[in-house]
């Protein structure tokens, strides 16, 4: 469809699971970029909102007013917008990115040997559930440890 119409369509999995979908599809560099922005957002958010976690109900309103007047609040809002825009972009372009990725892998595999089986192509391309799950686990462990340390 991409070759016929030039349109790849919307990819919900890429939009909803952005960095993890990229790792699953073996697009490690792009996945690392998305993961870096996500971690930067999460760490900034956790640092900015840490006073809310320790505030009692009476102090909650004061903590919220402090946060909204903090210059870092703007940074977190901008990061949230950037990350959301990246997710939308990936939802729109994911199928194009993946097609280009697969074509490069196929070309490299064919440069090594002209007679390559579909099973070998599937192994070279394909998906990597293990890497995606590992990255997801590391991400959640890191963010939970960081938030708990705050």
N, CA, C and O atoms as a GROMACS GRO file, in nm:
protein
  600
    1UNK      N    1   0.083  -0.120   0.000
    1UNK     CA    2   0.000   0.000   0.000
    1UNK      C    3   0.087   0.125   0.000
    1UNK      O    4   0.055   0.223  -0.068
    2UNK      N    5   0.197   0.124   0.075
    2UNK     CA    6   0.285   0.241   0.079
    2UNK      C    7   0.344   0.266  -0.060
    2UNK      O    8   0.351   0.380  -0.105
    3UNK      N    9   0.386   0.159  -0.127
    3UNK     CA   10   0.444   0.175  -0.260
    3UNK      C   11   0.340   0.220  -0.362
    3UNK      O   12   0.374   0.293  -0.456
    4UNK      N   13   0.216   0.179  -0.347
    4UNK     CA   14   0.111   0.215  -0.442
    4UNK      C   15   0.057   0.356  -0.418
    4UNK      O   16   0.040   0.433  -0.513
    5UNK      N   17   0.029   0.389  -0.293
    5UNK     CA   18  -0.036   0.516  -0.262
    5UNK      C   19   0.056   0.619  -0.197
    5UNK      O   20   0.027   0.738  -0.196
    6UNK      N   21   0.167   0.572  -0.144
    6UNK     CA   22   0.256   0.662  -0.070
    6UNK      C   23   0.211   0.686   0.073
    6UNK      O   24   0.275   0.760   0.147
    7UNK      N   25   0.100   0.623   0.112
    7UNK     CA   26   0.046   0.641   0.246
    7UNK      C   27   0.063   0.512   0.326
    7UNK      O   28   0.033   0.403   0.278
    8UNK      N   29   0.112   0.527   0.447
    8UNK     CA   30   0.133   0.411   0.532
    8UNK      C   31   0.020   0.386   0.630
    8UNK      O   32   0.013   0.279   0.690
    9UNK      N   33  -0.068   0.482   0.645
    9UNK     CA   34  -0.177   0.467   0.740
    9UNK      C   35  -0.133   0.494   0.883
    9UNK      O   36  -0.014   0.514   0.910
   10UNK      N   37  -0.229   0.495   0.972
   10UNK     CA   38  -0.206   0.520   1.114
   10UNK      C   39  -0.169   0.390   1.183
   10UNK      O   40  -0.232   0.287   1.159
   11UNK      N   41  -0.069   0.394   1.269
   11UNK     CA   42  -0.026   0.275   1.342
   11UNK      C   43  -0.051   0.298   1.491
   11UNK      O   44   0.025   0.367   1.558
   12UNK      N   45  -0.160   0.238   1.542
   12UNK     CA   46  -0.197   0.256   1.683
   12UNK      C   47  -0.093   0.199   1.777
   12UNK      O   48  -0.065   0.258   1.881
   13UNK      N   49  -0.036   0.085   1.743
   13UNK     CA   50   0.064   0.023   1.831
   13UNK      C   51   0.184   0.114   1.847
   13UNK      O   52   0.235   0.131   1.958
   14UNK      N   53   0.230   0.172   1.738
   14UNK     CA   54   0.344   0.263   1.745
   14UNK      C   55   0.310   0.388   1.825
   14UNK      O   56   0.393   0.436   1.902
   15UNK      N   57   0.190   0.439   1.808
   15UNK     CA   58   0.148   0.558   1.883
   15UNK      C   59   0.140   0.529   2.032
   15UNK      O   60   0.191   0.607   2.114
   16UNK      N   61   0.076   0.420   2.069
   16UNK     CA   62   0.053   0.390   2.211
   16UNK      C   63   0.177   0.336   2.282
   16UNK      O   64   0.194   0.360   2.402
   17UNK      N   65   0.261   0.265   2.212
   17UNK     CA   66   0.376   0.198   2.275
   17UNK      C   67   0.509   0.249   2.220
   17UNK      O   68   0.607   0.174   2.219
   18UNK      N   69   0.514   0.371   2.176
   18UNK     CA   70   0.622   0.428   2.097
   18UNK      C   71   0.760   0.365   2.112
   18UNK      O   72   0.801   0.292   2.022
   19UNK      N   73   0.834   0.388   2.221
   19UNK     CA   74   0.970   0.334   2.222
   19UNK      C   75   0.972   0.181   2.225
   19UNK      O   76   1.060   0.119   2.166
   20UNK      N   77   0.876   0.123   2.292
   20UNK     CA   78   0.873  -0.023   2.304
   20UNK      C   79   0.838  -0.089   2.171
   20UNK      O   80   0.889  -0.196   2.140
   21UNK      N   81   0.751  -0.025   2.093
   21UNK     CA   82   0.719  -0.075   1.959
   21UNK      C   83   0.843  -0.069   1.871
   21UNK      O   84   0.868  -0.161   1.793
   22UNK      N   85   0.920   0.039   1.882
   22UNK     CA   86   1.042   0.053   1.802
   22UNK      C   87   1.143  -0.055   1.837
   22UNK      O   88   1.206  -0.113   1.748
   23UNK      N   89   1.160  -0.083   1.966
   23UNK     CA   90   1.251  -0.192   2.005
   23UNK      C   91   1.198  -0.327   1.958
   23UNK      O   92   1.276  -0.412   1.914
   24UNK      N   93   1.069  -0.347   1.966
   24UNK     CA   94   1.006  -0.470   1.919
   24UNK      C   95   1.033  -0.490   1.770
   24UNK      O   96   1.054  -0.603   1.725
   25UNK      N   97   1.031  -0.382   1.693
   25UNK     CA   98   1.055  -0.388   1.549
   25UNK      C   99   1.202  -0.374   1.512
   25UNK      O  100   1.236  -0.355   1.396
   26UNK      N  101   1.291  -0.385   1.612
   26UNK     CA  102   1.436  -0.382   1.594
   26UNK      C  103   1.487  -0.250   1.535
   26UNK      O  104   1.586  -0.249   1.462
   27UNK      N  105   1.421  -0.142   1.565
   27UNK     CA  106   1.466  -0.010   1.524
   27UNK      C  107   1.528   0.056   1.647
   27UNK      O  108   1.472   0.149   1.706
   28UNK      N  109   1.644   0.006   1.684
   28UNK     CA  110   1.705   0.038   1.813
   28UNK      C  111   1.746   0.183   1.828
   28UNK      O  112   1.727   0.240   1.936
   29UNK      N  113   1.802   0.245   1.726
   29UNK     CA  114   1.845   0.384   1.739
   29UNK      C  115   1.727   0.476   1.761
   29UNK      O  116   1.728   0.559   1.852
   30UNK      N  117   1.625   0.463   1.679
   30UNK     CA  118   1.505   0.545   1.696
   30UNK      C  119   1.437   0.516   1.829
   30UNK      O  120   1.386   0.607   1.895
   31UNK      N  121   1.435   0.389   1.869
   31UNK     CA  122   1.379   0.351   1.999
   31UNK      C  123   1.454   0.416   2.114
   31UNK      O  124   1.394   0.460   2.211
   32UNK      N  125   1.586   0.420   2.102
   32UNK     CA  126   1.669   0.482   2.208
   32UNK      C  127   1.641   0.632   2.218
   32UNK      O  128   1.639   0.688   2.327
   33UNK      N  129   1.621   0.697   2.103
   33UNK     CA  130   1.589   0.841   2.104
   33UNK      C  131   1.455   0.864   2.174
   33UNK      O  132   1.444   0.952   2.260
   34UNK      N  133   1.355   0.787   2.139
   34UNK     CA  134   1.223   0.800   2.203
   34UNK      C  135   1.233   0.770   2.353
   34UNK      O  136   1.171   0.838   2.435
   35UNK      N  137   1.310   0.667   2.387
   35UNK     CA  138   1.324   0.630   2.528
   35UNK      C  139   1.395   0.740   2.606
   35UNK      O  140   1.358   0.768   2.720
   36UNK      N  141   1.494   0.801   2.547
   36UNK     CA  142   1.566   0.910   2.614
   36UNK      C  143   1.473   1.027   2.645
   36UNK      O  144   1.476   1.082   2.755
   37UNK      N  145   1.390   1.065   2.548
   37UNK     CA  146   1.295   1.175   2.570
   37UNK      C  147   1.193   1.135   2.677
   37UNK      O  148   1.158   1.216   2.763
   38UNK      N  149   1.145   1.011   2.671
   38UNK     CA  150   1.049   0.964   2.772
   38UNK      C  151   1.109   0.965   2.912
   38UNK      O  152   1.044   1.010   3.006
   39UNK      N  153   1.230   0.918   2.927
   39UNK     CA  154   1.295   0.916   3.058
   39UNK      C  155   1.322   1.058   3.106
   39UNK      O  156   1.303   1.088   3.224
   40UNK      N  157   1.365   1.145   3.017
   40UNK     CA  158   1.387   1.285   3.054
   40UNK      C  159   1.258   1.349   3.104
   40UNK      O  160   1.258   1.421   3.203
   41UNK      N  161   1.147   1.321   3.034
   41UNK     CA  162   1.018   1.373   3.078
   41UNK      C  163   0.980   1.314   3.214
   41UNK      O  164   0.940   1.389   3.303
   42UNK      N  165   0.992   1.184   3.230
   42UNK     CA  166   0.953   1.120   3.356
   42UNK      C  167   1.035   1.170   3.474
   42UNK      O  168   0.981   1.196   3.581
   43UNK      N  169   1.166   1.183   3.455
   43UNK     CA  170   1.253   1.230   3.563
   43UNK      C  171   1.219   1.375   3.597
   43UNK      O  172   1.208   1.410   3.715
   44UNK      N  173   1.202   1.460   3.496
   44UNK     CA  174   1.167   1.601   3.520
   44UNK      C  175   1.034   1.611   3.592
   44UNK      O  176   1.019   1.688   3.687
   45UNK      N  177   0.937   1.533   3.547
   45UNK     CA  178   0.804   1.533   3.608
   45UNK      C  179   0.812   1.488   3.754
   45UNK      O  180   0.750   1.549   3.842
   46UNK      N  181   0.888   1.383   3.780
   46UNK     CA  182   0.899   1.331   3.916
   46UNK      C  183   0.967   1.432   4.008
   46UNK      O  184   0.925   1.450   4.122
   47UNK      N  185   1.071   1.497   3.960
   47UNK     CA  186   1.140   1.597   4.041
   47UNK      C  187   1.048   1.715   4.071
   47UNK      O  188   1.042   1.763   4.185
   48UNK      N  189   0.978   1.761   3.970
   48UNK     CA  190   0.890   1.878   3.987
   48UNK      C  191   0.774   1.846   4.080
   48UNK      O  192   0.737   1.929   4.164
   49UNK      N  193   0.717   1.728   4.067
   49UNK     CA  194   0.598   1.694   4.143
   49UNK      C  195   0.626   1.618   4.273
   49UNK      O  196   0.533   1.576   4.342
   50UNK      N  197   0.753   1.600   4.308
   50UNK     CA  198   0.788   1.531   4.433
   50UNK      C  199   0.723   1.594   4.556
   50UNK      O  200   0.681   1.520   4.645
   51UNK      N  201   0.712   1.728   4.566
   51UNK     CA  202   0.647   1.786   4.684
   51UNK      C  203   0.501   1.740   4.702
   51UNK      O  204   0.452   1.736   4.814
   52UNK      N  205   0.434   1.708   4.593
   52UNK     CA  206   0.294   1.662   4.604
   52UNK      C  207   0.284   1.526   4.670
   52UNK      O  208   0.187   1.496   4.740
   53UNK      N  209   0.386   1.442   4.647
   53UNK     CA  210   0.382   1.307   4.703
   53UNK      C  211   0.395   1.307   4.854
   53UNK      O  212   0.343   1.219   4.923
   54UNK      N  213   0.465   1.407   4.906
   54UNK     CA  214   0.487   1.411   5.050
   54UNK      C  215   0.393   1.508   5.122
   54UNK      O  216   0.394   1.515   5.244
   55UNK      N  217   0.313   1.581   5.046
   55UNK     CA  218   0.225   1.680   5.107
   55UNK      C  219   0.099   1.615   5.161
   55UNK      O  220   0.043   1.523   5.101
   56UNK      N  221   0.056   1.665   5.277
   56UNK     CA  222  -0.073   1.618   5.328
   56UNK      C  223  -0.183   1.698   5.256
   56UNK      O  224  -0.154   1.789   5.180
   57UNK      N  225  -0.304   1.663   5.281
   57UNK     CA  226  -0.416   1.724   5.209
   57UNK      C  227  -0.420   1.875   5.227
   57UNK      O  228  -0.449   1.947   5.131
   58UNK      N  229  -0.392   1.924   5.345
   58UNK     CA  230  -0.398   2.067   5.372
   58UNK      C  231  -0.287   2.142   5.297
   58UNK      O  232  -0.307   2.254   5.251
   59UNK      N  233  -0.172   2.079   5.285
   59UNK     CA  234  -0.058   2.143   5.218
   59UNK      C  235  -0.060   2.123   5.066
   59UNK      O  236   0.022   2.181   4.995
   60UNK      N  237  -0.152   2.043   5.018
   60UNK     CA  238  -0.158   2.011   4.875
   60UNK      C  239  -0.179   2.135   4.789
   60UNK      O  240  -0.114   2.151   4.686
   61UNK      N  241  -0.269   2.223   4.830
   61UNK     CA  242  -0.297   2.343   4.751
   61UNK      C  243  -0.174   2.432   4.742
   61UNK      O  244  -0.143   2.484   4.635
   62UNK      N  245  -0.102   2.449   4.854
   62UNK     CA  246   0.021   2.529   4.852
   62UNK      C  247   0.126   2.465   4.762
   62UNK      O  248   0.197   2.535   4.690
   63UNK      N  249   0.136   2.333   4.766
   63UNK     CA  250   0.233   2.262   4.683
   63UNK      C  251   0.201   2.280   4.535
   63UNK      O  252   0.292   2.297   4.454
   64UNK      N  253   0.074   2.275   4.500
   64UNK     CA  254   0.033   2.293   4.360
   64UNK      C  255   0.066   2.435   4.314
   64UNK      O  256   0.112   2.454   4.202
   65UNK      N  257   0.041   2.535   4.400
   65UNK     CA  258   0.074   2.673   4.363
   65UNK      C  259   0.225   2.692   4.346
   65UNK      O  260   0.269   2.764   4.257
   66UNK      N  261   0.303   2.626   4.430
   66UNK     CA  262   0.449   2.634   4.418
   66UNK      C  263   0.496   2.574   4.286
   66UNK      O  264   0.582   2.630   4.218
   67UNK      N  265   0.438   2.461   4.251
   67UNK     CA  266   0.478   2.393   4.128
   67UNK      C  267   0.447   2.479   4.006
   67UNK      O  268   0.531   2.493   3.917
   68UNK      N  269   0.328   2.535   4.001
   68UNK     CA  270   0.290   2.613   3.883
   68UNK      C  271   0.371   2.742   3.869
   68UNK      O  272   0.379   2.797   3.759
   69UNK      N  273   0.430   2.790   3.976
   69UNK     CA  274   0.514   2.910   3.966
   69UNK      C  275   0.662   2.875   3.948
   69UNK      O  276   0.745   2.964   3.928
   70UNK      N  277   0.695   2.747   3.953
   70UNK     CA  278   0.833   2.701   3.935
   70UNK      C  279   0.869   2.710   3.786
   70UNK      O  280   0.791   2.665   3.702
   71UNK      N  281   0.986   2.767   3.752
   71UNK     CA  282   1.026   2.775   3.611
   71UNK      C  283   1.039   2.638   3.544
   71UNK      O  284   1.024   2.626   3.423
   72UNK      N  285   1.066   2.536   3.622
   72UNK     CA  286   1.078   2.401   3.566
   72UNK      C  287   0.944   2.349   3.516
   72UNK      O  288   0.939   2.257   3.434
   73UNK      N  289   0.835   2.407   3.564
   73UNK     CA  290   0.702   2.365   3.520
   73UNK      C  291   0.688   2.383   3.369
   73UNK      O  292   0.635   2.296   3.301
   74UNK      N  293   0.737   2.496   3.317
   74UNK     CA  294   0.732   2.521   3.172
   74UNK      C  295   0.813   2.417   3.097
   74UNK      O  296   0.770   2.369   2.992
   75UNK      N  297   0.929   2.381   3.150
   75UNK     CA  298   1.015   2.280   3.088
   75UNK      C  299   0.943   2.146   3.079
   75UNK      O  300   0.948   2.080   2.976
   76UNK      N  301   0.875   2.107   3.186
   76UNK     CA  302   0.802   1.980   3.187
   76UNK      C  303   0.686   1.984   3.088
   76UNK      O  304   0.660   1.885   3.019
   77UNK      N  305   0.617   2.095   3.081
   77UNK     CA  306   0.506   2.108   2.985
   77UNK      C  307   0.558   2.099   2.842
   77UNK      O  308   0.497   2.032   2.758
   78UNK      N  309   0.669   2.165   2.814
   78UNK     CA  310   0.729   2.159   2.680
   78UNK      C  311   0.773   2.016   2.648
   78UNK      O  312   0.750   1.968   2.537
   79UNK      N  313   0.836   1.950   2.744
   79UNK     CA  314   0.876   1.810   2.722
   79UNK      C  315   0.756   1.720   2.696
   79UNK      O  316   0.762   1.632   2.611
   80UNK      N  317   0.650   1.741   2.769
   80UNK     CA  318   0.528   1.661   2.748
   80UNK      C  319   0.474   1.684   2.608
   80UNK      O  320   0.433   1.589   2.541
   81UNK      N  321   0.473   1.809   2.563
   81UNK     CA  322   0.426   1.839   2.427
   81UNK      C  323   0.516   1.774   2.323
   81UNK      O  324   0.467   1.716   2.226
   82UNK      N  325   0.648   1.784   2.342
   82UNK     CA  326   0.742   1.724   2.247
   82UNK      C  327   0.722   1.573   2.240
   82UNK      O  328   0.718   1.515   2.132
   83UNK      N  329   0.710   1.510   2.357
   83UNK     CA  330   0.692   1.365   2.356
   83UNK      C  331   0.561   1.324   2.290
   83UNK      O  332   0.556   1.227   2.216
   84UNK      N  333   0.454   1.398   2.317
   84UNK     CA  334   0.326   1.368   2.253
   84UNK      C  335   0.336   1.388   2.101
   84UNK      O  336   0.284   1.307   2.024
   85UNK      N  337   0.401   1.495   2.059
   85UNK     CA  338   0.418   1.520   1.916
   85UNK      C  339   0.501   1.409   1.851
   85UNK      O  340   0.472   1.367   1.739
   86UNK      N  341   0.603   1.360   1.921
   86UNK     CA  342   0.683   1.250   1.870
   86UNK      C  343   0.597   1.124   1.854
   86UNK      O  344   0.612   1.050   1.757
   87UNK      N  345   0.509   1.100   1.950
   87UNK     CA  346   0.422   0.982   1.942
   87UNK      C  347   0.325   0.993   1.825
   87UNK      O  348   0.301   0.895   1.755
   88UNK      N  349   0.269   1.111   1.804
   88UNK     CA  350   0.179   1.132   1.690
   88UNK      C  351   0.256   1.113   1.560
   88UNK      O  352   0.208   1.046   1.468
   89UNK      N  353   0.375   1.171   1.551
   89UNK     CA  354   0.458   1.155   1.432
   89UNK      C  355   0.486   1.007   1.406
   89UNK      O  356   0.479   0.960   1.292
   90UNK      N  357   0.518   0.933   1.511
   90UNK     CA  358   0.545   0.791   1.493
   90UNK      C  359   0.418   0.716   1.452
   90UNK      O  360   0.425   0.626   1.368
   91UNK      N  361   0.305   0.752   1.508
   91UNK     CA  362   0.180   0.689   1.466
   91UNK      C  363   0.153   0.708   1.318
   91UNK      O  364   0.102   0.619   1.252
   92UNK      N  365   0.188   0.826   1.267
   92UNK     CA  366   0.167   0.857   1.125
   92UNK      C  367   0.273   0.792   1.037
   92UNK      O  368   0.241   0.739   0.930
   93UNK      N  369   0.399   0.794   1.080
   93UNK     CA  370   0.510   0.752   0.994
   93UNK      C  371   0.568   0.614   1.026
   93UNK      O  372   0.661   0.571   0.958
   94UNK      N  373   0.516   0.546   1.125
   94UNK     CA  374   0.576   0.419   1.169
   94UNK      C  375   0.588   0.317   1.058
   94UNK      O  376   0.691   0.252   1.044
   95UNK      N  377   0.485   0.303   0.978
   95UNK     CA  378   0.489   0.204   0.871
   95UNK      C  379   0.594   0.239   0.766
   95UNK      O  380   0.658   0.150   0.710
   96UNK      N  381   0.613   0.369   0.739
   96UNK     CA  382   0.720   0.413   0.649
   96UNK      C  383   0.857   0.380   0.709
   96UNK      O  384   0.944   0.326   0.641
   97UNK      N  385   0.875   0.415   0.836
   97UNK     CA  386   1.002   0.388   0.903
   97UNK      C  387   1.034   0.240   0.899
   97UNK      O  388   1.148   0.200   0.871
   98UNK      N  389   0.934   0.157   0.928
   98UNK     CA  390   0.956   0.013   0.932
   98UNK      C  391   0.986  -0.043   0.793
   98UNK      O  392   1.071  -0.130   0.779
   99UNK      N  393   0.917   0.006   0.692
   99UNK     CA  394   0.944  -0.039   0.555
   99UNK      C  395   1.087  -0.005   0.515
   99UNK      O  396   1.158  -0.089   0.460
  100UNK      N  397   1.130   0.118   0.543
  100UNK     CA  398   1.268   0.158   0.511
  100UNK      C  399   1.368   0.072   0.587
  100UNK      O  400   1.470   0.030   0.532
  101UNK      N  401   1.340   0.046   0.713
  101UNK     CA  402   1.426  -0.037   0.797
  101UNK      C  403   1.439  -0.177   0.737
  101UNK      O  404   1.550  -0.231   0.727
  102UNK      N  405   1.327  -0.236   0.698
  102UNK     CA  406   1.328  -0.371   0.640
  102UNK      C  407   1.401  -0.374   0.506
  102UNK      O  408   1.476  -0.468   0.479
  103UNK      N  409   1.378  -0.274   0.424
  103UNK     CA  410   1.446  -0.270   0.294
  103UNK      C  411   1.597  -0.262   0.310
  103UNK      O  412   1.670  -0.326   0.235
  104UNK      N  413   1.644  -0.185   0.407
  104UNK     CA  414   1.789  -0.176   0.433
  104UNK      C  415   1.844  -0.310   0.481
  104UNK      O  416   1.951  -0.353   0.438
  105UNK      N  417   1.770  -0.376   0.571
  105UNK     CA  418   1.814  -0.506   0.621
  105UNK      C  419   1.818  -0.609   0.508
  105UNK      O  420   1.912  -0.689   0.501
  106UNK      N  421   1.719  -0.609   0.422
  106UNK     CA  422   1.716  -0.703   0.311
  106UNK      C  423   1.832  -0.676   0.215
  106UNK      O  424   1.898  -0.769   0.168
  107UNK      N  425   1.858  -0.550   0.188
  107UNK     CA  426   1.968  -0.514   0.099
  107UNK      C  427   2.102  -0.560   0.158
  107UNK      O  428   2.185  -0.615   0.085
  108UNK      N  429   2.124  -0.538   0.287
  108UNK     CA  430   2.248  -0.582   0.351
  108UNK      C  431   2.261  -0.734   0.347
  108UNK      O  432   2.369  -0.787   0.320
  109UNK      N  433   2.150  -0.803   0.373
  109UNK     CA  434   2.154  -0.949   0.371
  109UNK      C  435   2.184  -1.001   0.232
  109UNK      O  436   2.258  -1.099   0.217
  110UNK      N  437   2.129  -0.938   0.130
  110UNK     CA  438   2.153  -0.982  -0.008
  110UNK      C  439   2.293  -0.948  -0.056
  110UNK      O  440   2.345  -1.014  -0.146
  111UNK      N  441   2.355  -0.845   0.003
  111UNK     CA  442   2.494  -0.813  -0.032
  111UNK      C  443   2.588  -0.923   0.017
  111UNK      O  444   2.691  -0.949  -0.045
  112UNK      N  445   2.552  -0.985   0.129
  112UNK     CA  446   2.635  -1.094   0.183
  112UNK      C  447   2.621  -1.221   0.102
  112UNK      O  448   2.719  -1.290   0.075
  113UNK      N  449   2.498  -1.250   0.064
  113UNK     CA  450   2.472  -1.369  -0.017
  113UNK      C  451   2.349  -1.344  -0.103
  113UNK      O  452   2.249  -1.290  -0.056
  114UNK      N  453   2.358  -1.384  -0.229
  114UNK     CA  454   2.244  -1.359  -0.318
  114UNK      C  455   2.132  -1.459  -0.296
  114UNK      O  456   2.016  -1.432  -0.330
  115UNK      N  457   2.165  -1.574  -0.238
  115UNK     CA  458   2.065  -1.679  -0.216
  115UNK      C  459   2.030  -1.684  -0.068
  115UNK      O  460   2.090  -1.759   0.009
  116UNK      N  461   1.932  -1.603  -0.029
  116UNK     CA  462   1.892  -1.598   0.111
  116UNK      C  463   1.747  -1.644   0.123
  116UNK      O  464   1.660  -1.602   0.048
  117UNK      N  465   1.725  -1.731   0.218
  117UNK     CA  466   1.592  -1.789   0.233
  117UNK      C  467   1.498  -1.694   0.307
  117UNK      O  468   1.544  -1.605   0.378
  118UNK      N  469   1.368  -1.712   0.289
  118UNK     CA  470   1.271  -1.630   0.364
  118UNK      C  471   1.287  -1.646   0.516
  118UNK      O  472   1.265  -1.551   0.590
  119UNK      N  473   1.325  -1.764   0.561
  119UNK     CA  474   1.345  -1.786   0.704
  119UNK      C  475   1.462  -1.702   0.756
  119UNK      O  476   1.456  -1.645   0.865
  120UNK      N  477   1.569  -1.693   0.676
  120UNK     CA  478   1.684  -1.611   0.716
  120UNK      C  479   1.647  -1.462   0.715
  120UNK      O  480   1.689  -1.387   0.802
  121UNK      N  481   1.569  -1.422   0.615
  121UNK     CA  482   1.524  -1.283   0.611
  121UNK      C  483   1.435  -1.251   0.731
  121UNK      O  484   1.444  -1.142   0.788
  122UNK      N  485   1.352  -1.345   0.768
  122UNK     CA  486   1.264  -1.326   0.883
  122UNK      C  487   1.345  -1.312   1.011
  122UNK      O  488   1.312  -1.231   1.098
  123UNK      N  489   1.452  -1.390   1.022
  123UNK     CA  490   1.537  -1.382   1.141
  123UNK      C  491   1.610  -1.247   1.146
  123UNK      O  492   1.616  -1.184   1.251
  124UNK      N  493   1.665  -1.204   1.033
  124UNK     CA  494   1.738  -1.077   1.026
  124UNK      C  495   1.643  -0.961   1.053
  124UNK      O  496   1.677  -0.869   1.128
  125UNK      N  497   1.526  -0.964   0.993
  125UNK     CA  498   1.425  -0.859   1.014
  125UNK      C  499   1.340  -0.897   1.132
  125UNK      O  500   1.386  -0.891   1.247
  126UNK      N  501   1.221  -0.935   1.106
  126UNK     CA  502   1.132  -0.985   1.210
  126UNK      C  503   1.115  -0.891   1.327
  126UNK      O  504   1.126  -0.769   1.314
  127UNK      N  505   1.088  -0.950   1.441
  127UNK     CA  506   1.064  -0.874   1.563
  127UNK      C  507   1.151  -0.926   1.676
  127UNK      O  508   1.208  -1.035   1.667
  128UNK      N  509   1.159  -0.848   1.780
  128UNK     CA  510   1.238  -0.887   1.897
  128UNK      C  511   1.156  -0.862   2.023
  128UNK      O  512   1.167  -0.758   2.088
  129UNK      N  513   1.073  -0.960   2.056
  129UNK     CA  514   0.989  -0.949   2.174
  129UNK      C  515   1.075  -0.940   2.300
  129UNK      O  516   1.044  -0.862   2.391
  130UNK      N  517   1.182  -1.017   2.305
  130UNK     CA  518   1.268  -1.018   2.423
  130UNK      C  519   1.329  -0.882   2.452
  130UNK      O  520   1.330  -0.838   2.567
  131UNK      N  521   1.379  -0.816   2.349
  131UNK     CA  522   1.439  -0.683   2.368
  131UNK      C  523   1.333  -0.584   2.414
  131UNK      O  524   1.358  -0.503   2.503
  132UNK      N  525   1.215  -0.589   2.353
  132UNK     CA  526   1.108  -0.496   2.391
  132UNK      C  527   1.067  -0.516   2.536
  132UNK      O  528   1.047  -0.419   2.609
  133UNK      N  529   1.053  -0.641   2.578
  133UNK     CA  530   1.015  -0.670   2.717
  133UNK      C  531   1.126  -0.629   2.812
  133UNK      O  532   1.099  -0.573   2.919
  134UNK      N  533   1.252  -0.654   2.774
  134UNK     CA  534   1.365  -0.615   2.858
  134UNK      C  535   1.371  -0.464   2.875
  134UNK      O  536   1.390  -0.415   2.986
  135UNK      N  537   1.355  -0.390   2.766
  135UNK     CA  538   1.357  -0.243   2.774
  135UNK      C  539   1.241  -0.193   2.859
  135UNK      O  540   1.258  -0.102   2.940
  136UNK      N  541   1.123  -0.252   2.842
  136UNK     CA  542   1.007  -0.215   2.922
  136UNK      C  543   1.034  -0.240   3.071
  136UNK      O  544   1.002  -0.156   3.155
  137UNK      N  545   1.091  -0.354   3.104
  137UNK     CA  546   1.121  -0.387   3.244
  137UNK      C  547   1.224  -0.291   3.302
  137UNK      O  548   1.208  -0.242   3.413
  138UNK      N  549   1.330  -0.264   3.227
  138UNK     CA  550   1.434  -0.171   3.274
  138UNK      C  551   1.374  -0.032   3.294
  138UNK      O  552   1.404   0.036   3.393
  139UNK      N  553   1.290   0.010   3.202
  139UNK     CA  554   1.227   0.142   3.213
  139UNK      C  555   1.143   0.150   3.341
  139UNK      O  556   1.156   0.247   3.416
  140UNK      N  557   1.058   0.053   3.365
  140UNK     CA  558   0.972   0.057   3.484
  140UNK      C  559   1.052   0.043   3.612
  140UNK      O  560   1.019   0.108   3.712
  141UNK      N  561   1.154  -0.039   3.613
  141UNK     CA  562   1.238  -0.051   3.732
  141UNK      C  563   1.308   0.082   3.759
  141UNK      O  564   1.308   0.130   3.872
  142UNK      N  565   1.367   0.141   3.656
  142UNK     CA  566   1.438   0.267   3.672
  142UNK      C  567   1.345   0.377   3.721
  142UNK      O  568   1.376   0.446   3.818
  143UNK      N  569   1.230   0.394   3.655
  143UNK     CA  570   1.141   0.503   3.694
  143UNK      C  571   1.083   0.481   3.833
  143UNK      O  572   1.070   0.576   3.910
  144UNK      N  573   1.048   0.358   3.867
  144UNK     CA  574   0.994   0.333   4.001
  144UNK      C  575   1.099   0.354   4.109
  144UNK      O  576   1.069   0.409   4.214
  145UNK      N  577   1.221   0.310   4.084
  145UNK     CA  578   1.329   0.333   4.182
  145UNK      C  579   1.354   0.483   4.199
  145UNK      O  580   1.368   0.532   4.311
  146UNK      N  581   1.359   0.555   4.089
  146UNK     CA  582   1.386   0.698   4.094
  146UNK      C  583   1.276   0.771   4.171
  146UNK      O  584   1.304   0.854   4.258
  147UNK      N  585   1.152   0.740   4.139
  147UNK     CA  586   1.039   0.806   4.207
  147UNK      C  587   1.039   0.771   4.355
  147UNK      O  588   1.012   0.858   4.438
  148UNK      N  589   1.068   0.647   4.390
  148UNK     CA  590   1.070   0.607   4.531
  148UNK      C  591   1.185   0.673   4.606
  148UNK      O  592   1.173   0.701   4.725
  149UNK      N  593   1.296   0.698   4.537
  149UNK     CA  594   1.408   0.766   4.602
  149UNK      C  595   1.374   0.912   4.632
  149UNK      O  596   1.423   0.969   4.730
  150UNK      N  597   1.290   0.972   4.550
  150UNK     CA  598   1.248   1.110   4.576
  150UNK      C  599   1.158   1.114   4.697
  150UNK      O  600   1.111   1.221   4.736
   0.00000   0.00000   0.00000
